[in-house]
Every structure is written in C-alpha cells, then in structure tokens.
Amino acid sequence: MTTAAEQIKKLREETGAGILEAKKTLDETSGDYDKALSILKAKGIARAEKKSAERTAKDGAISTYVHGAGKVGVIVEVNCETDFVARTPQFQDLSHAVALQIAAMSPKYVSPDDIPADELAEQKKTFEDAARAEGKPANILDKIVQGKLDKYYAEVCLLRQPYIRDDKQTIEDLVKAASAQTGEKIVVRRFTRYALGE
C-alpha cells in the first residue's frame, strides 16, 4: 500500500497540482486516490481553459509520422506557449498521439469551425431532407439534424474524434488534459495527411 506522501507525489506528477492542493484533495476524499485524481484533473482543465482564453500559443512543434512501409504520412503542427513546454515529454507524447490519430482516422478538419460554411449548410440540408423523407415530425427535425451533425463532426473533425487508444475520450479531451498538466494553452493548429496513390 502506498503512503500518503507517495500518493501526493503521484498526484502532482499526473495533474501538475501543487503539494498543498494535492494533499487537501486527498484529505477531502478520505485518501481515495482515484477520486482525488479525478477532482484535480477537472480543476486543472477548468484552470487551463480559463487561462487559454487570454493566452496565445505561438511556440510548439511540427511532428511527423510515417506508417507501415511508407504508405501513409502525417505532418501536424501542435502549438503551446513556450519552447520549454514544447520540449516536455507530455507535449511530445500528445503531438505523437495526434499524428497517429490522423494517420489512422483520416480527418478532414481540425474542428467544426474549420468546415466551410457551404459544405456545412449542404450537410445540414442532406440530414434534414433525409429526416423529412423518413416522415419525422417537423418539431423534432432540429434535434435529429443536430444529432447527425454531431456524428458527422466525430468522423471528419480531428478534435471530435474518439481517441484510437481510448475511445472513452476524444482528441479534444487529450489536448485539454495536456494543457491542464503543462499549465499552458495547447492548440492543434493544422495538419496534412498523405496516403500513397491518393
């Protein structure tokens, strides 16, 4: 069984929380490590999101990944605020995970905001027309279209895709967790995916 000091150290490493905050949270959860970890991660993500709104991410790294015998290749730009964070293992692991995701799942856009307005309007119309053709009531058409749009985003938008190594979290969740852990704003800026013959 691990001691409280070991648990506090581990909590700090996993969440970036201070000693006192880790100890206090562990005390509040009656020594339940998993519960304390969950609380600290949630607090860290909230803090990181608040900081993110005010900060710009202009440093970072361009990561590459080539799969198999050179059949698929990815170049991705992931930004953070400082060169120091760009060199941390957490940031490097995130960049690599994002590149793997792009190679495996072939998204078209980083986020829904990147989808051209005309393409999005056409997609909405297609979903609405299909729902009408199925005889769905007019009062629930918006909900149906939104549900189908959410599924569409999960297919074509990198940040909305379920992570290939843990489908309980999205790539956006991974980015937020890394941002909370490093204490800096982290942004997936852009990517290019090459597939042989395409």
Secondary structure, 3 states (H helix, E strand, C coil): CCCHHHHHHHHHHHHCCCHHHHHHHHHHCCCCHHHHHHHHHHHHHHHHHHHHHHCCCCEEEEEEEEECCCCEEEEEEEEECCHHHHCCHHHHHHHHHHHHHHHHHCCCECCHHHCCHHHHHHHHHHHHHHHHHCCCCHHHHHHHHHHHHHHHHHHHEHHHCEECCEEEEEHHHHHHHHHHHHCCCCEEEEEEEEECCC
